[in-house]
Amino acid sequence: MLKRFASTCCGLFATLVLLAACAGGSNQSGLMPTSVHPVPSGQHKPWMSPDAKRKSTLLYVSAFNGNDVYVYDYPSGTQVGTLTGFSSPNGQCVDAKGDVYIADGSGVVYEYAHGGQTPIKTYTTSGGAYGCSVDKKGDLAVTDFSGPSYTAGSVTVFPNGSSKGAVYDDPVDCYYIWPGGYDDEGNLVMIAENQASETVTFCALLKGSKSLATLSASGFTIYSPDSTMWDGKYLALGDQQLGGGFQSGIVEATVSGSTLTYHAQVTLSGCDAGYSHVIQPFIVG
């Protein structure tokens, strides 16, 4: 099954993806921390252990301030590979086949087969690629910060693996946009910020829609935006200041019409002062 992991590593801006054979999810009880840290490879060529493809579960870690993506056997923590050649590897996502997609700050998303060391496909976005999500149909959605100043954001959707994507943006309500996540109905939800007020907004490309819509929040507040993902039952909305304090966490919600409704929340603890920044969390399930 596809397993997802939530990182709580302090001082490390990281994205972690656990890969296995087929798609799946989890509920709140599956959230757990990791103590795995990237180990510098000391080389500039990609490599992968010959048996990496046969591993049932692989853990991919991209360091926000680095150029490589490190691959580990899970749960042993043994490094089995390193993917190189990135400008700034950011968020990651996986599809039902187990392929991993790595969003790079250069404006390219690289697709790798499970345990592969060479990209099998690339996708070019309209700005610096920051995060991604794949729905049941195989549509790949990539969020980015556009232009050399990395300010206004947009989302590019590549339908069913097509190399040609459609760009969606809202230069007012969705000016600063964070990595989005598809729910099980095909709705793409993102946390964003208004251009003028910098207040938190919720933007969505609802199933069948041709433009971004803004959603209202019922029963919760996001104080400092982070990524969104599907945890198998709810949309997991990241907050870098859960409850208004310096503590990262995840709010679980569902979307109905134009409303996001609160269900539960999870605090990511275990770091020095309790604060961590998770670019794109995944949940073990």
C-alpha positions as CSV (number, residue, x, y, z in Angstrom):
1,M,0.0,0.0,0.0
2,L,1.0,3.6,-0.4
3,K,2.2,4.9,3.0
4,R,2.4,8.6,4.0
5,F,4.6,10.2,6.6
6,A,4.5,13.3,8.7
7,S,7.9,14.9,9.4
8,T,8.7,16.7,12.6
9,C,12.4,17.2,12.1
10,C,13.7,20.5,13.6
11,G,16.0,22.8,11.7
12,L,15.4,20.7,8.5
13,F,13.0,21.8,5.8
14,A,12.1,18.5,4.4
15,T,9.6,16.5,2.4
16,L,9.2,12.8,3.0
17,V,7.4,10.3,0.8
18,L,7.0,6.6,1.6
19,L,6.3,4.5,-1.4
20,A,5.0,1.0,-1.7
21,A,2.9,-1.0,-4.2
22,C,-0.6,0.5,-4.3
23,A,-2.6,3.5,-3.2
24,G,-4.1,3.9,0.2
25,G,-4.5,6.4,3.1
26,S,-5.0,6.7,6.8
27,N,-6.9,8.5,9.4
28,Q,-5.7,10.7,12.3
29,S,-4.4,7.8,14.3
30,G,-1.7,7.1,11.7
31,L,0.2,10.3,12.3
32,M,3.7,9.7,13.7
33,P,7.1,11.4,13.8
34,T,10.3,10.4,12.2
35,S,13.9,10.7,13.3
36,V,15.4,9.9,9.9
37,H,17.8,12.6,8.7
38,P,19.4,12.9,5.2
39,V,23.0,11.7,5.0
40,P,25.1,13.6,2.5
41,S,26.2,11.3,-0.2
42,G,29.4,13.1,-1.1
43,Q,28.9,12.5,-4.8
44,H,27.2,14.2,-7.7
45,K,25.8,11.3,-9.6
46,P,22.5,9.5,-8.9
47,W,22.8,6.0,-7.5
48,M,20.4,3.3,-6.4
49,S,20.9,0.0,-4.7
50,P,20.2,-2.9,-7.1
51,D,17.5,-4.2,-4.8
52,A,15.8,-0.8,-4.2
53,K,13.0,-1.6,-6.7
54,R,12.2,-4.8,-4.8
55,K,11.9,-2.9,-1.5
56,S,8.3,-2.9,-0.3
57,T,8.6,0.6,1.1
58,L,11.0,3.4,0.2
59,L,11.3,6.7,2.0
60,Y,12.2,9.7,-0.2
61,V,13.6,12.8,1.6
62,S,14.3,16.2,-0.1
63,A,16.2,18.8,1.8
64,F,14.8,22.3,1.2
65,N,18.2,24.0,1.1
66,G,20.0,21.2,-0.7
67,N,20.3,19.8,-4.3
68,D,19.7,16.1,-3.7
69,V,16.9,13.7,-2.8
70,Y,17.9,10.8,-0.4
71,V,16.2,7.4,-0.6
72,Y,16.0,5.1,2.4
73,D,14.6,1.6,3.1
74,Y,11.8,2.0,5.6
75,P,11.6,1.3,8.5
76,S,15.2,0.3,8.8
77,G,16.5,3.7,7.8
78,T,19.3,2.3,5.6
79,Q,20.1,4.6,2.7
80,V,19.6,2.8,-0.6
81,G,20.0,5.7,-3.1
82,T,20.5,9.4,-3.9
83,L,18.8,11.3,-6.7
84,T,20.9,14.3,-7.9
85,G,20.8,17.2,-10.4
86,F,18.1,19.3,-8.7
87,S,18.1,23.0,-8.3
88,S,16.0,23.0,-5.1
89,P,13.9,19.9,-4.5
90,N,10.7,20.8,-2.7
91,G,7.4,19.0,-2.3
92,Q,6.8,15.4,-3.5
93,C,3.8,13.3,-4.4
94,V,3.0,9.8,-5.6
95,D,0.5,8.1,-7.9
96,A,-1.3,4.8,-7.7
97,K,1.5,3.0,-9.6
98,G,4.0,4.1,-6.9
99,D,5.8,6.6,-9.2
100,V,7.2,9.6,-7.2
101,Y,7.0,13.2,-8.5
102,I,9.6,15.7,-7.2
103,A,8.8,19.4,-7.6
104,D,12.0,21.4,-8.2
105,G,12.5,25.1,-7.8
106,S,13.8,25.3,-11.4
107,G,10.2,25.0,-12.6
108,V,10.3,21.3,-13.5
109,V,8.7,18.3,-11.9
110,Y,10.6,15.0,-12.3
111,E,8.8,11.7,-12.3
112,Y,10.6,8.5,-11.2
113,A,9.5,4.9,-11.1
114,H,9.6,3.2,-7.7
115,G,13.3,2.7,-7.0
116,G,14.4,4.2,-10.2
117,Q,17.4,6.6,-10.5
118,T,16.6,8.2,-13.9
119,P,13.5,10.4,-14.5
120,I,10.9,8.7,-16.8
121,K,9.2,12.0,-17.5
122,T,9.4,15.7,-16.8
123,Y,6.7,18.4,-16.5
124,T,7.4,22.1,-16.9
125,T,5.5,24.6,-14.8
126,S,4.9,28.4,-15.0
127,G,7.2,29.1,-12.0
128,G,9.3,27.6,-9.3
129,A,7.6,24.3,-8.6
130,Y,6.9,23.9,-4.9
131,G,4.5,21.0,-4.4
132,C,2.2,18.5,-6.1
133,S,-0.7,16.1,-5.9
134,V,-2.1,13.3,-8.1
135,D,-5.8,12.4,-8.1
136,K,-7.4,9.0,-8.9
137,K,-7.5,9.7,-12.6
138,G,-3.8,10.4,-12.7
139,D,-4.1,14.2,-13.1
140,L,-1.0,15.9,-11.7
141,A,-1.5,19.3,-10.0
142,V,1.7,21.4,-9.4
143,T,1.7,24.5,-7.3
144,D,4.4,27.1,-7.8
145,F,5.7,30.5,-6.9
146,S,5.9,32.4,-10.2
147,G,8.7,34.5,-11.6
148,P,12.2,35.3,-10.4
149,S,10.9,37.0,-7.2
150,Y,8.9,33.9,-6.2
151,T,5.8,35.9,-5.2
152,A,2.5,35.3,-6.9
153,G,1.5,31.6,-7.2
154,S,-0.4,29.5,-9.5
155,V,-1.3,25.8,-10.0
156,T,-0.7,23.8,-13.2
157,V,-2.8,20.7,-13.9
158,F,-1.4,18.1,-16.3
159,P,-4.4,15.8,-17.1
160,N,-3.8,12.1,-17.0
161,G,0.0,12.3,-17.4
162,S,-0.1,14.8,-20.3
163,S,3.0,16.9,-20.8
164,K,0.8,19.9,-21.6
165,G,-0.7,21.6,-18.5
166,A,-3.4,24.2,-17.9
167,V,-2.5,27.1,-15.6
168,Y,-5.0,28.4,-13.0
169,D,-4.4,31.4,-10.8
170,D,-6.2,34.1,-8.8
171,P,-3.9,37.1,-8.4
172,V,-5.9,38.5,-5.5
173,D,-7.3,35.9,-3.1
174,C,-4.8,33.2,-4.1
175,Y,-1.7,35.4,-4.5
176,Y,0.6,33.4,-2.1
177,I,-0.4,29.8,-2.7
178,W,0.9,26.7,-0.9
179,P,1.0,23.0,-2.2
180,G,-2.5,21.6,-2.7
181,G,-4.0,18.2,-2.3
182,Y,-6.8,16.3,-4.0
183,D,-9.6,14.8,-2.0
184,D,-11.2,11.5,-3.0
185,E,-13.8,13.3,-5.1
186,G,-11.3,15.1,-7.3
187,N,-11.4,18.5,-5.6
188,L,-8.0,20.2,-5.4
189,V,-7.8,22.3,-2.2
190,M,-5.0,24.8,-1.3
191,I,-4.3,27.2,1.5
192,A,-3.3,30.7,0.2
193,E,-3.1,34.3,1.2
194,N,-4.7,37.4,-0.1
195,Q,-2.4,39.8,-2.0
196,A,-3.3,43.0,-0.2
197,S,-4.2,41.9,3.3
198,E,-2.1,38.7,3.5
199,T,-5.0,37.1,5.3
200,V,-5.4,33.4,5.0
201,T,-7.7,32.2,2.2
202,F,-8.7,28.7,1.0
203,C,-8.7,28.2,-2.7
204,A,-9.9,25.2,-4.7
205,L,-10.1,23.9,-8.2
206,L,-13.4,22.0,-7.7
207,K,-14.1,18.9,-9.7
208,G,-15.2,19.9,-13.2
209,S,-14.4,23.6,-12.7
210,K,-12.4,25.7,-15.1
211,S,-11.3,28.3,-12.6
212,L,-10.2,28.7,-9.0
213,A,-12.8,29.3,-6.3
214,T,-12.5,30.5,-2.7
215,L,-13.8,28.4,0.2
216,S,-15.0,29.4,3.6
217,A,-13.8,27.6,6.8
218,S,-16.3,26.3,9.4
219,G,-15.1,25.5,12.9
220,F,-11.4,26.3,12.5
221,T,-8.7,28.8,11.7
222,I,-5.4,28.4,9.9
223,Y,-2.9,31.0,11.3
224,S,0.2,30.3,9.1
225,P,-0.4,28.4,5.8
226,D,1.3,25.2,4.9
227,S,0.5,22.3,2.5
228,T,-2.7,20.3,2.0
229,M,-3.0,16.6,1.4
230,W,-5.6,13.8,1.5
231,D,-5.1,11.4,4.5
232,G,-7.4,8.7,3.4
233,K,-10.5,10.1,5.0
234,Y,-10.1,13.9,5.3
235,L,-8.2,16.8,3.8
236,A,-5.2,17.4,6.0
237,L,-4.6,21.2,6.1
238,G,-1.1,22.2,7.4
239,D,-0.7,25.1,9.8
240,Q,2.8,26.3,10.9
241,Q,1.2,28.1,13.9
242,L,-1.5,25.7,15.1
243,G,-3.9,27.5,17.5
244,G,-1.9,30.8,17.0
245,G,1.3,29.6,18.7
246,F,4.7,28.5,17.4
247,Q,3.6,24.9,16.9
248,S,3.1,23.1,13.6
249,G,0.0,20.9,13.1
250,I,-2.6,19.5,10.8
251,V,-6.3,20.3,10.7
252,E,-8.6,17.6,9.2
253,A,-11.5,18.9,7.2
254,T,-13.9,18.0,4.4
255,V,-15.2,20.1,1.5
256,S,-18.9,20.4,0.7
257,G,-19.9,23.0,-1.8
258,S,-17.9,26.1,-1.0
259,T,-17.3,25.2,2.7
260,L,-14.4,23.4,4.5
261,T,-15.8,21.8,7.7
262,Y,-13.6,21.0,10.7
263,H,-13.3,17.4,12.0
264,A,-10.2,17.1,14.1
265,Q,-6.6,18.4,14.4
266,V,-3.2,16.9,15.2
267,T,-0.2,18.6,16.8
268,L,3.3,17.8,15.4
269,S,5.4,17.7,18.5
270,G,8.8,16.4,19.6
271,C,11.1,19.2,18.5
272,D,13.2,21.7,20.6
273,A,10.7,24.4,21.2
274,G,7.8,22.5,19.6
275,Y,8.0,24.2,16.2
276,S,8.7,22.6,12.9
277,H,8.0,23.6,9.2
278,V,6.7,20.7,7.1
279,I,6.6,21.6,3.4
280,Q,4.5,18.6,2.3
281,P,3.6,16.0,4.9
282,F,2.6,12.4,4.3
283,I,0.8,10.1,6.7
284,V,1.6,6.5,7.4
285,G,-1.5,4.4,7.0
